[in-house]
């Protein structure tokens, strides 16, 4: 009975802190307009599977309540629609990411985004831009995969300066373990779907990273640059 009372009190406190009015109903979507206050960054729009009209309405709602609007897996048409909201809208076609930032933010710390190959750059850019929009200072180190390990080793001073590292790799995904073995900071591994048939659209590097023998490697889903950048920015803070 005492446990039930405690649970009820906890739920009551949560309801008072985050009332139902903190979301806005747009029929096909309920926008979490309170997320910036609650978690430090507003709701992000994942564009795949949504119509352009739905994206436009959701973006307009988030724009009214927040200083940052961010859309992932976006295309040129999405960018043109979002630009009508605010001419400051920016599009990174490599990352497939659109954003509006009403206020300039001071970037702090250092997140280093490392990619194994040039083919991994789109996912790496999604991670880098996400971390930047969340207030992290970001450096990029691309095309330093294990096939030419000297390219990575000569950048050791940069690797050890970072507060957190995001390592993006397809094929066999070995780079995350190598980097983790060189630094004492957290490494976030991002397996990509880049590779030949036995890569299994990213399953092979995912399993490699999950089975890393170097401690300190955490792994996000295949091609999930956004998730890696978000986590890196939280650690960086």
C-alpha positions, 0 to 999 in steps of 0.5 A: 500500500505504501509503495502504491501511495508513493507511485501515485505521488510521483505520477502526480508530481510528473503531471504537475510538472509536465501538464497535458497542455505541453503538447499541441495536437495537429490531428496527425501529430502531437507536438511535444512543445515542452521538450526544450525545457524538459530535455534541453533541446526541442523535438526533432522532425524525422521527415521520412514517411511524412507528407510535405504538408505534415512536415510543414505544419509540424515545423511551423508549430515547433518554430512558434515555441522554440529557438531551433527547428531541426529536420532529419532525412530531409530533401530539397523540397522540404528545405524550400518549404521550411525556408518560407518559415524563416529565410535563415533556414539552412540545408546540408544535402550531405547530411539530409538535414534542415535547420532554423536557428533563431539565436546564435549559440556559444559552442563549447567542449569538443566532439570529434566526428571520425569517419572510416571512408568517404561513403560514411560521410553523410551519416557522419555529417548528420552526427556532426550537425546534430551535435553542433546544433545542441551547442557542441564545438565539433571537429571532423576527421574523415576518411581515416579507416583501418585500410590506411591506419597511418592516416588515423595515427598521424591525427593522434593529438586531435583524437586525445583532445576530444571530450567524446568521439563519434566513430562512423564506419561501414564495411567491417566497422573495425574503426570504433575499436581502434579509436577506443584503444587510443583514447580515454574518452567515450566513443560512440560507434555508428555502423553504416549500411555502406559495404558489399553483400556480406556487410548485410546493410550494416549488420556486420559493422553493428555486430563488430562494434557491439562485440568490441574488445575495447571498453568504452564503446557504446553503439547506436543503430545503423546509419543513426548519425542523429542519435550519435550526435545527440548522445555526444552533445549530452556527454560533451555538456 
